[in-house]
Amino acid sequence: MQKLSPIEVNEICTELGETYPKSIEPVHGGDIHSAWKIEFSNKKLFLKRNDRTKKFLEFEKYCLENLSKYINQENLVVPKVIAYKNIKNIEILLIEWIDMKNFDQKKLGKGLGEMHLNSTESNPKIFGYPIEGFIGISDQKKGWEDNWIDCFLNLRIIPQLSILKSNVLDEETINKVKEKIKSELLIHQPKNTLVHGDLWSGNVGVDKSRKGVIFDPASWWADNEVDIAMTRLFGGFSKEFYEEYHKIFPLKEGFEKRITIYNFYHIINHANIFGGSYFNQVKDYAKEIVNF
């Protein structure tokens, strides 16, 4: 892991009006940024540092602040953004430190449902997002569409397919997949919701008061089912999570097919980033969608 430079530490202290930190401890687990727990005399913060050319942490800051507008703080926590700095093209993001425990996920499910509902009730008219973003290290296209089908295809699926290795899916299969996605989503009435966008088990937790915690978002205005579909991709979510969520958003007919359609986006993205066995998964997903 890279170290924080003295210049960066001084800039952080100046920004916060603090003296030199009591401690700076590396936090491991992510593969895009370097991270630390930084402790001052009266506070602990989570510090992320990005030295890539793309503004990943500026996007994260925007998403965190956007999501926080719609949460019920009794059930869900979105880490508060403390400061964002760009120091000689190196990004620094400071957010509140949250101690997490291994409790049940009841409030996580309820809190996510409330966040989705509150954003839906703000009456969004169009699908998409106003700024360029990222899903992992891949670009996530900005823009708006009047309907959900055009948004999902034009802003998510087609950009990922355009950079997929040409020998993975032939043109005929790609066209069949796109047509099948259109026909399946045409009979669905989505709830336009501000979604987390990268909601797998590594990006959620439960704090010591049993509230759900969500972080590392890749947000956009989308069908609320996008988030729930991704929770099914890698596992890690409990029965209680789904029970509480579906009290607010009951399951709709055709959901199992839409899980495959929505997670197809993430599988293509993983293939584009990691390659390997994900190429075969892209083929499997495409085949399943075509054969609906």
Wavefront OBJ file of the C-alpha trace (Angstrom):
o trace
v 0.000 0.000 0.000
v 1.170 3.514 -0.797
v 1.825 5.896 2.059
v 0.242 9.256 2.623
v 2.793 11.966 1.937
v 3.529 14.659 4.552
v 2.024 17.208 2.151
v -1.214 15.225 1.985
v -1.407 14.819 5.762
v -0.803 18.551 6.257
v -3.483 19.421 3.697
v -5.942 17.154 5.515
v -5.140 18.694 8.893
v -5.550 22.201 7.486
v -8.868 21.279 5.883
v -10.185 19.860 9.162
v -8.607 22.443 11.436
v -6.808 19.664 13.299
v -3.316 19.074 14.585
v -1.327 16.038 13.424
v -3.332 12.764 13.699
v -2.929 10.486 16.725
v -2.745 7.499 14.402
v -2.986 6.513 10.749
v -3.725 2.812 10.187
v -3.992 1.096 6.779
v -7.346 -0.463 5.909
v -7.130 -3.396 3.524
v -9.766 -4.948 1.310
v -10.273 -2.689 -1.718
v -8.365 -2.987 -4.984
v -9.057 0.422 -6.546
v -8.017 2.854 -3.813
v -5.698 2.954 -0.832
v -7.487 3.468 2.473
v -6.715 4.313 6.104
v -8.390 4.852 9.463
v -7.157 8.257 10.570
v -7.715 9.235 14.200
v -7.584 12.700 15.721
v -8.069 13.651 19.354
v -11.862 13.821 19.038
v -12.779 11.874 15.897
v -12.034 8.878 13.681
v -12.349 9.144 9.903
v -12.111 6.819 6.935
v -9.674 8.133 4.339
v -9.557 6.982 0.719
v -6.825 7.972 -1.723
v -6.955 7.592 -5.497
v -3.945 8.230 -7.719
v -5.577 7.109 -10.968
v -6.346 9.659 -13.663
v -10.111 9.233 -13.367
v -12.046 11.061 -10.658
v -13.436 7.995 -8.866
v -13.675 9.643 -5.456
v -15.371 12.794 -6.732
v -18.071 10.525 -8.164
v -18.295 8.615 -4.877
v -18.694 11.866 -2.954
v -21.535 12.928 -5.255
v -23.298 9.572 -4.867
v -22.974 9.453 -1.070
v -24.381 12.954 -0.706
v -27.205 12.166 -3.126
v -28.226 8.926 -1.401
v -28.171 10.577 2.026
v -31.064 12.851 0.998
v -33.490 9.926 0.966
v -32.593 7.745 3.952
v -34.467 7.242 7.204
v -31.647 7.655 9.706
v -33.431 5.375 12.165
v -32.738 2.394 9.924
v -30.021 3.215 7.393
v -26.668 4.992 7.451
v -24.831 6.480 4.493
v -21.368 7.611 5.600
v -21.194 11.386 5.890
v -18.725 13.101 3.587
v -16.330 15.184 5.685
v -14.012 16.531 2.985
v -12.827 15.998 -0.564
v -9.425 17.214 -1.728
v -7.576 17.056 -5.014
v -3.861 17.465 -4.274
v -1.684 17.533 -7.374
v -4.187 15.268 -9.200
v -4.388 12.841 -6.289
v -7.874 12.509 -4.828
v -8.477 12.329 -1.083
v -11.938 11.528 0.300
v -12.647 11.724 4.023
v -15.855 10.183 5.353
v -17.074 9.315 8.812
v -15.689 6.142 10.370
v -18.387 3.575 11.180
v -17.724 0.559 13.389
v -19.622 -2.406 11.988
v -20.798 -5.549 13.740
v -22.197 -8.909 12.669
v -25.855 -8.294 13.501
v -29.027 -9.217 11.614
v -29.932 -7.323 8.428
v -33.510 -6.364 9.283
v -32.850 -2.623 9.383
v -30.623 -2.882 6.320
v -33.535 -4.315 4.323
v -36.079 -1.903 5.740
v -33.760 1.083 5.374
v -32.968 0.269 1.754
v -36.676 -0.070 1.003
v -37.373 3.291 2.657
v -34.562 4.968 0.717
v -35.917 3.569 -2.546
v -39.468 4.605 -1.661
v -38.482 8.124 -0.601
v -36.566 8.696 -3.823
v -39.445 7.309 -5.903
v -41.873 9.634 -4.128
v -39.704 12.615 -5.113
v -41.336 11.966 -8.510
v -38.365 11.609 -10.852
v -39.411 11.948 -14.482
v -36.406 10.462 -16.283
v -33.905 7.621 -15.880
v -30.114 7.954 -15.826
v -27.588 10.164 -14.048
v -26.286 13.706 -14.547
v -22.555 13.000 -14.221
v -20.084 10.495 -15.618
v -19.493 7.706 -13.148
v -17.874 4.349 -12.600
v -18.805 0.760 -11.858
v -15.631 -0.753 -10.450
v -12.969 0.784 -12.691
v -15.244 0.878 -15.750
v -16.938 4.038 -16.970
v -20.637 4.400 -16.222
v -22.194 6.670 -18.810
v -24.042 9.836 -17.866
v -27.221 10.967 -19.581
v -30.982 10.797 -19.344
v -33.695 8.799 -21.082
v -37.453 9.245 -20.892
v -38.101 5.529 -20.558
v -36.453 2.694 -18.660
v -35.764 0.412 -21.628
v -33.775 3.063 -23.514
v -31.893 3.969 -20.353
v -30.881 0.424 -19.486
v -29.840 -0.433 -23.029
v -28.292 2.843 -24.217
v -26.555 3.910 -21.009
v -25.608 0.539 -19.504
v -25.775 -2.604 -21.665
v -24.663 -1.267 -25.062
v -21.609 0.659 -23.718
v -20.412 -2.510 -21.966
v -21.036 -4.684 -25.033
v -19.117 -2.195 -27.185
v -15.879 -2.947 -25.303
v -16.449 -6.678 -24.849
v -13.995 -8.933 -26.713
v -15.425 -9.524 -30.176
v -15.150 -13.320 -29.966
v -17.341 -13.639 -26.854
v -20.739 -12.880 -28.419
v -21.495 -12.693 -32.134
v -23.570 -9.886 -33.582
v -26.628 -12.068 -34.110
v -26.651 -13.127 -30.441
v -26.179 -9.542 -29.268
v -29.154 -8.409 -31.362
v -31.301 -11.252 -30.027
v -30.340 -10.378 -26.447
v -31.224 -6.708 -26.943
v -34.583 -7.583 -28.490
v -35.399 -10.017 -25.691
v -34.486 -7.411 -23.055
v -36.814 -4.943 -24.780
v -39.706 -7.395 -24.904
v -39.307 -8.457 -21.265
v -39.022 -4.909 -19.921
v -41.885 -3.688 -22.093
v -44.373 -5.602 -19.912
v -42.805 -4.282 -16.688
v -43.719 -1.053 -14.898
v -40.513 -0.006 -13.070
v -40.326 2.202 -10.014
v -37.886 4.996 -10.871
v -35.560 5.014 -7.876
v -32.176 6.342 -6.845
v -30.276 3.076 -6.510
v -26.984 2.289 -4.805
v -25.905 0.657 -8.040
v -23.198 -1.706 -6.740
v -25.088 -3.431 -3.956
v -23.140 -6.584 -3.194
v -22.297 -7.849 0.291
v -18.876 -6.146 0.322
v -20.532 -2.735 0.125
v -22.984 -3.076 3.025
v -22.830 -3.663 6.758
v -24.606 -3.188 10.064
v -23.423 -0.738 12.709
v -23.317 -1.295 16.476
v -26.866 0.088 16.848
v -28.073 -2.488 14.274
v -28.710 0.118 11.574
v -27.875 -0.865 8.020
v -24.871 0.795 6.380
v -24.321 1.203 2.632
v -21.157 2.566 1.020
v -19.045 2.528 -2.179
v -22.047 3.406 -4.397
v -22.296 3.633 -8.177
v -25.664 5.370 -8.188
v -28.159 6.237 -10.902
v -31.898 6.657 -11.310
v -33.127 3.208 -12.279
v -35.644 0.457 -11.576
v -35.469 -0.297 -7.842
v -35.097 -3.982 -8.739
v -31.585 -3.262 -10.055
v -30.285 -3.137 -6.475
v -32.181 -6.224 -5.339
v -30.995 -8.181 -8.366
v -27.367 -7.468 -7.518
v -27.816 -8.665 -3.939
v -28.549 -12.064 -5.496
v -25.411 -12.083 -7.659
v -22.766 -12.967 -5.055
v -24.940 -13.769 -2.016
v -24.380 -12.547 1.532
v -27.863 -11.164 2.212
v -30.167 -12.757 4.752
v -33.778 -13.905 4.651
v -34.622 -11.058 7.075
v -33.143 -8.496 4.655
v -35.488 -9.578 1.857
v -38.512 -9.932 4.122
v -38.166 -6.354 5.365
v -37.445 -4.946 1.919
v -40.376 -6.695 0.249
v -42.796 -5.397 2.868
v -42.175 -2.042 1.202
v -41.674 -3.240 -2.389
v -43.496 -6.556 -2.908
v -42.119 -8.894 -5.558
v -43.603 -8.395 -9.013
v -44.338 -10.960 -11.679
v -41.335 -11.640 -13.894
v -38.777 -10.634 -11.275
v -36.668 -13.787 -11.711
v -36.150 -13.024 -15.396
v -35.319 -9.402 -14.638
v -32.680 -10.546 -12.124
v -30.842 -12.202 -15.013
v -31.328 -9.168 -17.273
v -30.111 -6.645 -14.690
v -27.170 -8.750 -13.521
v -26.116 -9.251 -17.134
v -24.784 -5.686 -16.884
v -22.502 -6.599 -13.973
v -21.357 -9.861 -15.557
v -20.313 -8.073 -18.763
v -18.548 -5.462 -16.664
v -16.671 -8.145 -14.720
v -15.696 -9.801 -17.999
v -14.387 -6.483 -19.307
v -12.356 -5.891 -16.123
v -11.206 -9.376 -15.121
v -11.713 -11.608 -18.178
v -11.236 -15.322 -17.485
v -14.304 -17.319 -16.484
v -16.507 -14.226 -16.725
v -16.434 -14.566 -20.525
v -18.203 -17.921 -20.183
v -20.679 -16.388 -17.753
v -21.486 -13.681 -20.316
v -22.269 -16.435 -22.827
v -24.398 -18.305 -20.271
v -26.377 -15.175 -19.369
v -26.899 -14.285 -23.039
v -28.158 -17.801 -23.771
v -30.551 -17.711 -20.816
v -31.954 -14.324 -21.852
v -32.438 -15.378 -25.486
v -34.254 -18.538 -24.331
v -36.715 -16.812 -21.988
l 1 2 3 4 5 6 7 8 9 10 11 12 13 14 15 16 17 18 19 20 21 22 23 24 25 26 27 28 29 30 31 32 33 34 35 36 37 38 39 40 41 42 43 44 45 46 47 48 49 50 51 52 53 54 55 56 57 58 59 60 61 62 63 64 65 66 67 68 69 70 71 72 73 74 75 76 77 78 79 80 81 82 83 84 85 86 87 88 89 90 91 92 93 94 95 96 97 98 99 100 101 102 103 104 105 106 107 108 109 110 111 112 113 114 115 116 117 118 119 120 121 122 123 124 125 126 127 128 129 130 131 132 133 134 135 136 137 138 139 140 141 142 143 144 145 146 147 148 149 150 151 152 153 154 155 156 157 158 159 160 161 162 163 164 165 166 167 168 169 170 171 172 173 174 175 176 177 178 179 180 181 182 183 184 185 186 187 188 189 190 191 192 193 194 195 196 197 198 199 200 201 202 203 204 205 206 207 208 209 210 211 212 213 214 215 216 217 218 219 220 221 222 223 224 225 226 227 228 229 230 231 232 233 234 235 236 237 238 239 240 241 242 243 244 245 246 247 248 249 250 251 252 253 254 255 256 257 258 259 260 261 262 263 264 265 266 267 268 269 270 271 272 273 274 275 276 277 278 279 280 281 282 283 284 285 286 287 288 289 290 291 292
